[in-house]
């Protein structure tokens, strides 16, 4: 029974019936239970021991008695929605019709009749979780079929009456549950077949302990669950470090493109793939900027190094560049204007110290500091503008990361976020560099849709299968 049919029928419940073949299976499966009516049987208890009882029938009465709650005041408290109860009734009927549970056909037909008439028990939202799951909702189904006056039933007109009155209204007699039927109604285990013992229809054998067949599968899936949980924790840690300026080695807070005082970008955003691609672009942008700034710095410093040979001058350029990189990374939390001031202010003392080592002195450091500041600011804005048009990030990525990056940037069309200018509410223009303006949530939704539609898995498998991570540098 597909999930969509379950969802549809749980809303109406008007057109459900048992087909012929499973009917025969159900009838055959009840014979071993009837023949063993008076024989001792083992029933599963929630306390890791097998306790011998006189019969499955006696065990069933104990189980139902322990599961039925006092529902006199259930109507006044939260209870499970009607559609969910109908879905539970429908799924349980489909399970019982498979013929493994030793439940008679009349019981299933009674459940289907109540489902068609829109009669559902009122089940408390908060039940009890045992070793076999939540036994409370199915126990109310069994209590309704027994005509238990303590069970409240809601009709299709939302009228509430006791279970015995509901059965009378539906034209049904209260059902006395036979061997295995109460346990089969309440409990459920592997492959949607009810709890042990399981009935083999062909041979007529009764197998106890059948619910433990799934232990190997459960153990394997437990390891898978823990692995997925650890991957989730790892992604959360990586994302947290990525947007933290004290841990991301010089990237702006929340990987913003413009000033941190204006934009927030990935603040409180758990979209790891979006943040990673944004961080990759920002890293390449800053690398390109620092490389360009170093080239332009030579023209500003060259007049002060005329008396030095080429090797000494190159060493001074290298020290200045190292200081610029250090200052740039340390000032990531500041806006661009303030960041350039800090850069120029911290670079001049390095040049002065090198000149003093060679018995040369500055007449005044302020002009050079001002020139360096005026050089750093427009160089970054120009580099950023060129980057917006044609980002060279792909040239710096390895084979594995390149596949996922191209998937996000090219296949999905989620481009590098340019900051506050991309906010759709800005009046300047309806587009940013020729593309439509959207909120960050809209871009993240595109990635989320691709994940739910399984579009990304081919690229992910290809990335994980890359044995080498070749880096291509310009």
Backbone torsions as a table, in degrees:
resi	resn	phi	psi	omega
1	UNK	NA	111.2	-177.7
2	UNK	-62.8	157.4	-178.7
3	UNK	-63.6	-36.1	-178.6
4	UNK	-64.5	-35.3	177.3
5	UNK	-68.2	-39.5	176.8
6	UNK	-61.0	-43.7	179.8
7	UNK	-63.7	-41.7	-178.5
8	UNK	-68.6	-47.7	-176.1
9	UNK	-70.7	-27.1	177.8
10	UNK	-68.7	-21.1	178.3
11	UNK	-83.6	-34.0	-178.8
12	UNK	-111.0	-52.1	178.3
13	UNK	68.1	20.4	-174.4
14	UNK	-91.3	-21.3	-168.9
15	UNK	-126.3	50.2	178.8
16	UNK	-112.9	137.5	178.2
17	UNK	-155.8	158.5	179.0
18	UNK	-89.0	132.9	178.9
19	UNK	-83.8	171.7	-166.2
20	UNK	-71.2	-49.4	-172.8
21	UNK	-59.8	-51.0	176.8
22	UNK	-59.4	-28.5	178.6
23	UNK	-59.4	-44.7	179.7
24	UNK	-63.3	-38.9	179.4
25	UNK	-63.4	-40.7	179.8
26	UNK	-64.5	-43.3	-179.8
27	UNK	-62.8	-39.6	179.6
28	UNK	-69.4	-33.6	-176.0
29	UNK	-73.8	-18.8	-179.5
30	UNK	-80.2	-18.7	-177.8
31	UNK	-64.1	-46.3	177.0
32	UNK	-60.5	-33.1	178.7
33	UNK	-68.5	-40.2	-179.6
34	UNK	-68.3	-38.3	-179.3
35	UNK	-68.5	-26.2	-179.8
36	UNK	-101.3	25.7	-174.6
37	UNK	-60.6	-36.4	-175.6
38	UNK	-106.1	7.9	-178.2
39	UNK	-94.1	149.9	178.2
40	UNK	-63.9	142.6	-178.4
41	UNK	-139.6	150.9	177.2
42	UNK	-95.3	136.8	176.6
43	UNK	-122.4	147.3	-175.9
44	UNK	-81.0	128.2	175.1
45	UNK	-108.0	158.2	-175.2
46	UNK	-79.7	4.1	-173.1
47	UNK	-113.4	37.9	170.8
48	UNK	59.0	22.6	176.4
49	UNK	-135.4	155.6	173.5
50	UNK	-100.7	121.2	-179.3
51	UNK	-111.7	127.4	-177.4
52	UNK	-80.6	131.8	177.2
53	UNK	-124.5	169.2	-174.2
54	UNK	-66.2	-40.3	-178.6
55	UNK	-160.9	162.8	176.4
56	UNK	-63.8	-31.6	-179.1
57	UNK	-63.4	-47.0	178.6
58	UNK	-61.6	-42.9	179.1
59	UNK	-60.0	-37.2	-178.6
60	UNK	-64.9	-42.5	178.9
61	UNK	-62.3	-38.6	177.7
62	UNK	-63.1	-42.0	-177.3
63	UNK	-66.1	-45.7	-179.0
64	UNK	-67.8	-39.3	179.9
65	UNK	-62.7	-36.5	-179.9
66	UNK	-76.6	-22.1	-175.4
67	UNK	-92.2	-31.6	-178.1
68	UNK	-69.8	126.4	179.4
69	UNK	-96.5	165.6	172.5
70	UNK	-72.5	109.6	-173.7
71	UNK	-106.2	18.4	179.1
72	UNK	-60.7	-31.1	-179.2
73	UNK	-111.4	16.3	-176.9
74	UNK	-64.5	-35.3	-176.3
75	UNK	-60.8	-30.7	-176.8
76	UNK	-81.5	-11.8	-178.5
77	UNK	-114.0	177.2	-178.6
78	UNK	-66.6	135.5	176.8
79	UNK	-134.6	164.4	-177.5
80	UNK	-66.3	136.1	179.5
81	UNK	-57.0	152.1	-176.8
82	UNK	-60.3	-41.1	-178.4
83	UNK	-62.4	-36.0	178.4
84	UNK	-68.7	-38.9	178.2
85	UNK	-66.2	-41.0	177.4
86	UNK	-62.6	-40.6	178.0
87	UNK	-62.8	-40.1	178.3
88	UNK	-63.7	-41.0	177.6
89	UNK	-63.1	-43.7	-178.3
90	UNK	-65.2	-45.3	-179.9
91	UNK	-65.3	-39.1	179.9
92	UNK	-66.8	-38.1	175.8
93	UNK	-62.5	-43.8	179.2
94	UNK	-63.7	-35.4	177.9
95	UNK	-67.7	-46.2	-176.7
96	UNK	-67.0	-31.7	-179.6
97	UNK	-69.8	-10.8	177.3
98	UNK	-70.9	-18.9	172.9
99	UNK	88.8	10.7	-179.2
100	UNK	-92.9	-8.7	-165.9
101	UNK	-106.0	-6.5	177.7
102	UNK	69.0	37.1	-179.9
103	UNK	-110.2	135.1	-175.3
104	UNK	-71.1	155.9	-176.5
105	UNK	-66.8	-34.2	-178.7
106	UNK	-59.7	-35.7	179.6
107	UNK	-65.8	-43.0	178.9
108	UNK	-66.0	-41.7	179.7
109	UNK	-63.8	-34.3	177.0
110	UNK	-65.8	-42.0	177.1
111	UNK	-62.0	-42.5	180.0
112	UNK	-66.0	-37.0	178.0
113	UNK	-64.2	-45.5	177.2
114	UNK	-61.9	-36.0	178.4
115	UNK	-65.8	-41.9	179.2
116	UNK	-67.1	-32.2	179.9
117	UNK	-84.0	-1.3	177.3
118	UNK	75.9	25.2	179.7
119	UNK	-99.6	123.4	-178.4
120	UNK	-135.8	141.2	176.5
121	UNK	-70.4	150.6	175.7
122	UNK	-87.2	113.7	-173.7
123	UNK	-111.1	129.2	177.7
124	UNK	-60.8	145.0	-179.9
125	UNK	-68.2	-35.4	-178.9
126	UNK	-99.8	108.5	177.1
127	UNK	-106.8	-152.1	178.4
128	UNK	-121.8	137.1	179.0
129	UNK	-99.7	120.5	179.8
130	UNK	-113.1	-168.9	179.9
131	UNK	-65.1	-22.8	-178.6
132	UNK	-105.0	12.3	179.0
133	UNK	105.6	-159.3	-178.9
134	UNK	-87.9	107.2	-176.7
135	UNK	-89.3	-6.8	-174.4
136	UNK	-66.9	-53.5	-177.5
137	UNK	-56.8	-47.2	179.5
138	UNK	-64.6	-29.3	-179.6
139	UNK	-66.4	-29.2	177.0
140	UNK	-72.7	-30.5	173.9
141	UNK	-64.2	-45.7	178.9
142	UNK	-63.9	-41.5	178.6
143	UNK	-63.8	-35.3	177.4
144	UNK	-65.5	-41.9	179.5
145	UNK	-67.5	-30.5	176.9
146	UNK	-73.9	-14.8	-175.3
147	UNK	76.0	31.6	-179.2
148	UNK	-65.6	119.3	-177.8
149	UNK	-67.1	-14.8	177.7
150	UNK	-82.2	-9.3	178.8
151	UNK	-92.3	128.0	178.2
152	UNK	-95.1	138.9	-177.6
153	UNK	-123.3	135.3	176.9
154	UNK	-100.2	129.2	179.8
155	UNK	-87.3	178.7	-179.7
156	UNK	-66.2	-20.6	177.9
157	UNK	-96.2	14.4	179.9
158	UNK	66.9	17.0	174.4
159	UNK	-82.7	137.9	-176.2
160	UNK	-108.1	129.8	176.9
161	UNK	-147.3	170.0	-177.7
162	UNK	-73.2	163.9	-174.7
163	UNK	-65.2	-38.5	-179.9
164	UNK	-64.9	-38.9	176.6
165	UNK	-68.6	-35.2	178.9
166	UNK	-65.7	-41.6	177.4
167	UNK	-64.1	-39.3	177.8
168	UNK	-63.6	-41.0	178.4
169	UNK	-65.8	-33.7	-180.0
170	UNK	-83.5	-4.7	-179.5
171	UNK	80.0	27.6	-178.7
172	UNK	-116.3	149.9	173.3
173	UNK	-92.5	147.2	174.5
174	UNK	-56.8	137.9	-174.7
175	UNK	-99.3	131.1	172.2
176	UNK	-90.9	115.8	-175.3
177	UNK	-71.3	131.9	-179.2
178	UNK	-89.5	-171.8	-179.9
179	UNK	-57.3	133.8	175.0
180	UNK	76.0	-15.9	-172.2
181	UNK	-71.4	-40.4	179.6
182	UNK	-66.0	-42.6	177.6
183	UNK	-66.0	-38.8	178.7
184	UNK	-66.5	-31.2	177.6
185	UNK	-72.6	-37.2	-170.6
186	UNK	-89.0	-44.5	-170.4
187	UNK	-97.5	156.7	179.1
188	UNK	-151.5	143.9	-177.9
189	UNK	-138.3	-137.6	-171.0
190	UNK	-61.8	142.6	173.6
191	UNK	57.8	29.9	178.9
192	UNK	59.5	21.9	173.7
193	UNK	-101.0	141.8	-171.9
194	UNK	-66.3	169.6	-170.1
195	UNK	-62.8	163.9	-177.2
196	UNK	-60.7	154.4	-5.2
197	UNK	-75.9	151.6	178.6
198	UNK	-100.1	140.2	-177.6
199	UNK	-95.3	126.0	172.0
200	UNK	-87.6	111.6	-172.3
201	UNK	-63.3	-42.0	-173.8
202	UNK	-70.5	-45.0	-175.9
203	UNK	-93.6	-16.5	-177.4
204	UNK	76.7	11.4	-179.1
205	UNK	-81.0	151.4	176.4
206	UNK	-111.9	121.5	-176.8
207	UNK	-108.8	122.2	175.8
208	UNK	-93.7	156.4	179.0
209	UNK	72.6	18.9	-175.1
210	UNK	-69.7	-22.4	-179.4
211	UNK	-68.3	-17.9	179.8
212	UNK	-81.9	-3.0	176.4
213	UNK	-59.4	-31.8	-174.5
214	UNK	-83.6	3.2	-174.8
215	UNK	-62.7	-39.6	-180.0
216	UNK	-65.8	-40.1	177.5
217	UNK	-66.0	-42.1	-179.5
218	UNK	-63.4	-40.3	179.1
219	UNK	-64.1	-42.1	178.4
220	UNK	-64.3	-42.9	-179.7
221	UNK	-70.4	-27.1	175.6
222	UNK	-64.0	-40.7	176.5
223	UNK	-64.4	-39.2	178.3
224	UNK	-64.7	-40.6	179.1
225	UNK	-62.7	-44.0	179.5
226	UNK	-64.7	-37.8	178.7
227	UNK	-64.2	-44.1	178.7
228	UNK	-64.7	-37.2	177.8
229	UNK	-63.4	-41.5	179.1
230	UNK	-68.2	-36.5	175.6
231	UNK	-62.2	-41.9	177.6
232	UNK	-62.1	-42.0	177.3
233	UNK	-64.0	-39.4	-179.9
234	UNK	-65.4	-43.3	178.7
235	UNK	-63.6	-38.8	178.5
236	UNK	-64.3	-42.9	179.3
237	UNK	-64.6	-43.9	179.2
238	UNK	-62.6	-42.9	180.0
239	UNK	-64.8	-39.5	179.2
240	UNK	-64.6	-41.5	179.3
241	UNK	-71.1	-29.8	-177.0
242	UNK	-67.4	-36.9	-176.9
243	UNK	-94.8	-1.5	-180.0
244	UNK	-92.5	115.6	-175.9
245	UNK	-65.4	-18.5	178.1
246	UNK	-82.5	-8.8	-177.3
247	UNK	-122.7	-13.9	-173.5
248	UNK	-96.5	13.6	173.5
249	UNK	57.5	54.7	168.5
250	UNK	101.2	-6.3	177.0
251	UNK	-75.7	151.0	-179.1
252	UNK	-64.4	158.8	177.0
253	UNK	-59.3	137.4	178.5
254	UNK	58.9	23.7	-178.7
255	UNK	43.7	51.2	177.4
256	UNK	-81.1	151.0	179.6
257	UNK	-89.3	-39.1	178.9
258	UNK	-97.5	-150.0	-174.4
259	UNK	-71.9	136.5	178.7
260	UNK	-61.2	-23.8	179.2
261	UNK	-76.0	-13.5	-178.9
262	UNK	-103.4	-44.5	-172.9
263	UNK	-109.0	157.4	176.4
264	UNK	-124.4	-25.2	174.7
265	UNK	48.2	-97.3	-173.7
266	UNK	-95.2	17.2	176.7
267	UNK	-63.8	128.2	-178.0
268	UNK	60.5	27.5	179.4
269	UNK	-111.1	124.7	-176.6
270	UNK	-98.5	15.4	-179.2
271	UNK	-83.6	93.4	-172.4
272	UNK	-65.8	-42.7	-176.9
273	UNK	-65.1	-38.6	176.7
274	UNK	-64.1	-44.5	-178.6
275	UNK	-66.9	-37.8	-179.4
276	UNK	-65.1	-45.8	178.9
277	UNK	-63.7	-38.2	177.2
278	UNK	-63.7	-42.2	-179.8
279	UNK	-67.1	-37.8	177.5
280	UNK	-61.7	-44.8	179.0
281	UNK	-64.3	-42.1	179.4
282	UNK	-64.5	-39.8	179.3
283	UNK	-62.5	-43.8	178.7
284	UNK	-67.2	-37.9	177.3
285	UNK	-59.9	-46.1	-178.7
286	UNK	-70.0	-36.0	176.1
287	UNK	-63.5	-42.8	178.9
288	UNK	-65.1	-39.9	179.5
289	UNK	-64.1	-47.6	-178.8
290	UNK	-64.3	-34.5	177.2
291	UNK	-67.7	-42.1	178.3
292	UNK	-67.2	-40.4	-179.8
293	UNK	-64.2	-37.8	178.7
294	UNK	-62.5	-40.3	179.6
295	UNK	-64.3	-42.0	-178.7
296	UNK	-75.8	-22.6	-179.0
297	UNK	-65.9	-28.0	-178.1
298	UNK	-59.2	-41.0	-177.5
299	UNK	-66.7	-28.8	-179.7
300	UNK	-80.7	-33.8	-174.6
301	UNK	-93.7	-20.3	-174.9
302	UNK	-54.2	-41.7	179.7
303	UNK	-59.5	-25.8	-179.0
304	UNK	-85.2	-10.0	-175.9
305	UNK	-117.4	24.4	-178.4
306	UNK	-64.5	-30.9	-176.8
307	UNK	-86.5	4.1	-177.4
308	UNK	-102.2	148.4	174.6
309	UNK	-74.6	169.0	-172.2
310	UNK	-62.9	-38.3	-177.4
311	UNK	-67.0	-43.0	178.2
312	UNK	-66.6	-42.4	179.5
313	UNK	-62.1	-40.9	179.0
314	UNK	-64.4	-36.4	177.0
315	UNK	-64.9	-38.3	178.0
316	UNK	-67.3	-41.9	176.7
317	UNK	-58.3	-41.1	-178.7
318	UNK	-65.3	-41.5	178.4
319	UNK	-65.6	-40.7	178.1
320	UNK	-62.6	-42.6	-179.6
321	UNK	-65.1	-41.8	177.7
322	UNK	-60.5	-40.7	178.9
323	UNK	-67.8	-38.0	178.5
324	UNK	-63.3	-44.4	179.0
325	UNK	-62.4	-43.5	179.7
326	UNK	-63.2	-44.9	179.7
327	UNK	-65.9	-39.9	-179.1
328	UNK	-64.7	-42.3	179.7
329	UNK	-69.6	-35.5	-177.7
330	UNK	-74.3	-21.4	-176.3
331	UNK	-103.8	27.6	-174.9
332	UNK	-64.2	-24.5	-177.4
333	UNK	-78.5	-11.4	-175.5
334	UNK	-92.0	158.2	173.1
335	UNK	-67.7	164.7	-172.7
336	UNK	-59.7	-44.6	-177.5
337	UNK	-61.0	-46.8	179.6
338	UNK	-68.2	-34.3	179.9
339	UNK	-64.9	-39.4	179.1
340	UNK	-69.4	-34.6	176.4
341	UNK	-64.3	-44.2	179.1
342	UNK	-63.1	-41.1	-179.7
343	UNK	-60.0	-48.2	-178.3
344	UNK	-68.7	-36.7	-179.0
345	UNK	-66.4	-36.3	-177.9
346	UNK	-87.0	-12.8	-179.1
347	UNK	-86.9	-36.1	-176.3
348	UNK	-59.9	-43.4	178.9
349	UNK	-59.7	-31.4	178.6
350	UNK	-65.7	-44.8	178.4
351	UNK	-65.1	-40.2	-179.6
352	UNK	-63.5	-41.5	179.2
353	UNK	-62.6	-40.2	179.5
354	UNK	-68.1	-37.3	178.3
355	UNK	-67.8	-38.8	179.9
356	UNK	-67.2	-29.5	176.3
357	UNK	-63.0	-28.6	179.7
358	UNK	-104.7	22.9	174.8
359	UNK	59.1	40.1	173.6
360	UNK	-122.1	146.5	-173.6
361	UNK	-132.1	148.9	172.9
362	UNK	-76.4	138.7	169.7
363	UNK	-76.7	-44.2	176.8
364	UNK	-153.8	134.5	-178.8
365	UNK	-92.1	-16.5	-174.9
366	UNK	-64.0	-43.3	179.5
367	UNK	-59.4	-44.0	-179.9
368	UNK	-67.3	-37.8	178.3
369	UNK	-63.8	-41.5	178.1
370	UNK	-66.8	-40.2	178.8
371	UNK	-64.3	-39.7	179.8
372	UNK	-67.3	-38.1	177.2
373	UNK	-65.5	-43.2	178.6
374	UNK	-68.3	-21.2	176.5
375	UNK	-82.6	-41.1	-174.6
376	UNK	-67.7	-41.1	-175.4
377	UNK	-66.4	-55.9	-179.7
378	UNK	-66.4	-28.5	177.6
379	UNK	-63.3	-41.6	179.8
380	UNK	-68.8	-45.0	-179.3
381	UNK	-62.1	-38.7	178.2
382	UNK	-68.1	-44.1	178.7
383	UNK	-62.2	-39.9	179.6
384	UNK	-66.6	-41.1	178.7
385	UNK	-63.0	-42.1	177.6
386	UNK	-66.7	-35.0	179.6
387	UNK	-66.8	-37.8	178.9
388	UNK	-59.2	-38.8	-176.7
389	UNK	-75.1	-45.0	-176.4
390	UNK	-144.7	86.3	180.0
391	UNK	-72.5	132.2	-179.4
392	UNK	-93.1	24.6	-171.8
393	UNK	-59.9	-37.1	-176.0
394	UNK	-58.6	-28.1	-178.2
395	UNK	-70.9	-15.4	-176.5
396	UNK	-104.0	-2.1	-172.6
397	UNK	-98.6	151.2	173.3
398	UNK	-79.0	176.7	-173.3
399	UNK	-64.6	-42.0	-176.9
400	UNK	-68.3	-51.9	-179.0
401	UNK	-68.3	-27.8	-179.9
402	UNK	-63.5	-38.7	-179.3
403	UNK	-63.1	-46.4	179.8
404	UNK	-70.4	-36.2	179.1
405	UNK	-63.6	-46.6	179.3
406	UNK	-65.3	-33.1	177.5
407	UNK	-61.9	-44.4	-178.7
408	UNK	-73.1	-47.3	-173.0
409	UNK	-77.2	-37.3	-173.4
410	UNK	-103.5	-52.2	-176.6
411	UNK	-70.5	-43.9	179.0
412	UNK	-86.9	-19.8	179.9
413	UNK	74.5	23.6	176.2
414	UNK	-89.7	101.4	-172.1
415	UNK	-87.8	173.8	177.1
416	UNK	-60.8	124.2	-177.8
417	UNK	-76.4	126.2	-171.4
418	UNK	-94.4	0.9	176.8
419	UNK	109.2	-153.5	-174.9
420	UNK	-62.5	-24.7	-179.0
421	UNK	-64.6	-19.8	-179.1
422	UNK	-87.0	-3.9	-179.8
423	UNK	-66.3	128.8	-175.5
424	UNK	-63.1	-20.5	-178.7
425	UNK	-78.8	-9.5	179.7
426	UNK	-68.4	139.9	-174.2
427	UNK	-88.2	-8.4	-173.2
428	UNK	-61.1	-48.7	-176.2
429	UNK	-161.6	156.1	178.3
430	UNK	-83.3	-4.6	-178.6
431	UNK	-134.5	157.2	176.4
432	UNK	-124.2	110.7	-176.7
433	UNK	53.8	41.8	174.7
434	UNK	85.5	-1.1	179.2
435	UNK	-118.6	157.4	-176.3
436	UNK	-66.5	140.1	177.1
437	UNK	-79.5	137.0	177.2
438	UNK	-143.1	160.4	174.5
439	UNK	-76.1	163.2	178.6
440	UNK	-62.5	-35.8	177.9
441	UNK	-60.5	-35.2	178.1
442	UNK	-67.7	-41.9	178.1
443	UNK	-65.0	-41.9	179.1
444	UNK	-64.4	-35.8	179.7
445	UNK	-63.6	-33.9	177.3
446	UNK	-62.7	-44.3	178.4
447	UNK	-65.8	-41.3	179.9
448	UNK	-62.0	-42.5	178.3
449	UNK	-62.1	-39.5	178.3
450	UNK	-64.8	-35.3	177.7
451	UNK	-68.1	-43.5	-179.2
452	UNK	-70.8	-26.9	178.6
453	UNK	-89.3	6.5	177.8
454	UNK	64.7	24.4	178.8
455	UNK	-73.3	-28.2	-171.8
456	UNK	-85.0	-18.5	-168.2
457	UNK	-67.4	-33.9	176.8
458	UNK	-62.0	-43.1	177.7
459	UNK	-67.5	-36.6	-179.6
460	UNK	-67.5	-43.1	178.1
461	UNK	-63.4	-39.9	177.8
462	UNK	-63.8	-39.4	179.0
463	UNK	-67.0	-42.4	179.5
464	UNK	-68.9	-25.1	179.5
465	UNK	-83.6	-5.4	179.2
466	UNK	-75.1	114.0	-178.9
467	UNK	-77.8	-26.4	179.9
468	UNK	-115.6	152.3	178.8
469	UNK	-123.7	77.4	-175.1
470	UNK	-75.8	128.0	179.7
471	UNK	-102.1	127.9	179.0
472	UNK	-109.3	120.8	-178.1
473	UNK	-109.6	146.5	175.8
474	UNK	-84.0	NA	NA
